Amino acid sequence: MHIDDAQICRQLAALGVELQSGVALSTLTSFGIGGTTDLLRIAKHESIPVVLDLLDQVKIPYKFLGGGSNLLVGDGELPWVVLQLAKPEPDVVLEGNLAHVDAAADLGRTVTFCAKHDLGGMEGLIGVPGTIGGALRMNAGAYGTQIGSYVTEVKVYRAAQRKIEILRDDQISFEYRHTSFAPDDMMLAVTLSLPSKPYKEILQGIRICNEKRRASQPMGQKSAGCIFKNPPGASAGRMIDELGLKGLSVGDARVSDRHANFFVNAGRASASDMLALIADVRARVEKAYGVKLENEVVVWSA
Ligand SMILES: Cc1cc2nc3c(=O)[nH]c(=O)nc-3n(C[C@H](O)[C@H](O)[C@H](O)COP(=O)(O)OP(=O)(O)OC[C@H]3O[C@@H](n4cnc5c(N)ncnc54)[C@H](O)[C@@H]3O)c2cc1C
């Protein structure tokens, strides 16, 4: 989708929005899959309501992109534009045990920055790619740690109310790869409360988690992490592995040989290849176990 209305383009520029035309989302997603559309990079949170009003005026739908590490984006010319927050400098400000973090901040860098200031707790999240905003959206977690446990408040743009609000932790529920945010809420910033810990101790925890990841996941291959959520009391990866589906492929979309819940783009996989592989694996698991696996990966159809 293209924004070609000259007046809208001028108004966006006046709001400090950087408009990039015809961006290939395959270059912005960890899967390396996705068609093209216009990208609007927003520098000031306060301009979001006005930007969305402008898009509404010309009936242009939009989606909100973080770091692109949990996304399967459709092929070809996409029927919506993409909004992304620009990263401010600094993106993390510490105040005692509190870390005030912009949603555009990189999750891993936030964990190490806080660690260097003797603030721990989030060691398990070290290898999770993407932004703080993306992690909040689905309550990213690993090795017994989830980001929601450290949240004290979140600054959110609530599209339904058309206003920016601060939500306290007791107004948000964080569950396994699920949160109570509305689908059109945009996370803008968060305050995390982190336990004090000596840097050396945090570093040790980080090393252990990195080793676990290296031992079990396809490093250096294009993926979006786990494709399916684990059903209650079971492991999606184990079920797929038990069915002997590692290596199963559709075109260049392939079930990883290392971790059966990671599907990889082993070359030039299209979104339709990956969707066909996901549907095939889901159907085989349902037939064998009577369990319908739910996507963890977010699909943006063309
Ligand atoms: C190699 C690899 C390993 C991974 N390991 C893990 C893991 O251990 N645990 C885990 O939980 N995940 C894991 N993931 C998945 C992914 O990294 C996380 O889900 C991450 O939190 C997604 O963040 P993102 O910024 O990349 O979001 P994106 O992929 O850009 O977006 C994902 C969803 O979040 C929404 N979103 C993004 N930013 C915002 C915002 N500011 N406000 C509102 N909505 C927003 C998008 O609209 C979209 O719906 C892994 C992925 C890879 C590639």
The ligand as an ORCA input file, in Angstrom:
! r2SCAN-3c Opt
* xyz 0 1
  C      15.600    -17.029     17.375
  C      14.367    -16.596     18.124
  C      14.189    -16.992     19.441
  C      13.037    -16.615     20.139
  N      12.885    -17.011     21.435
  C      11.802    -16.612     22.141
  C      11.644    -17.000     23.515
  O      12.476    -17.692     24.088
  N      10.544    -16.562     24.174
  C       9.609    -15.761     23.577
  O       8.635    -15.365     24.244
  N       9.720    -15.399     22.277
  C      10.794    -15.796     21.546
  N      10.919    -15.418     20.242
  C       9.841    -14.637     19.592
  C      10.049    -13.102     19.639
  O      11.406    -12.785     19.756
  C       9.286    -12.470     20.787
  O       7.915    -12.741     20.670
  C       9.474    -10.936     20.822
  O       9.021    -10.467     22.069
  C       8.741    -10.213     19.702
  O       9.092     -8.844     19.762
  P       9.197     -7.954     18.438
  O       9.522     -6.568     18.849
  O      10.126     -8.575     17.471
  O       7.699     -8.016     17.927
  P       7.183     -8.127     16.412
  O       7.564     -9.457     15.860
  O       7.571     -6.924     15.638
  O       5.608     -8.083     16.636
  C       4.939     -9.153     17.256
  C       3.534     -8.667     17.664
  O       3.676     -7.664     18.658
  C       3.060     -6.465     18.224
  N       3.871     -5.344     18.704
  C       5.189     -5.130     18.547
  N       5.561     -4.012     19.170
  C       4.429     -3.500     19.724
  C       4.142     -2.343     20.508
  N       5.081     -1.463     20.866
  N       2.855     -2.135     20.878
  C       1.878     -3.000     20.518
  N       2.083     -4.114     19.815
  C       3.349     -4.346     19.421
  C       3.007     -6.533     16.707
  O       1.958     -5.716     16.197
  C       2.771     -8.003     16.512
  O       1.394     -8.278     16.686
  C      12.045    -15.800     19.512
  C      12.243    -15.395     18.174
  C      13.385    -15.779     17.488
  C      13.579    -15.315     16.076
*
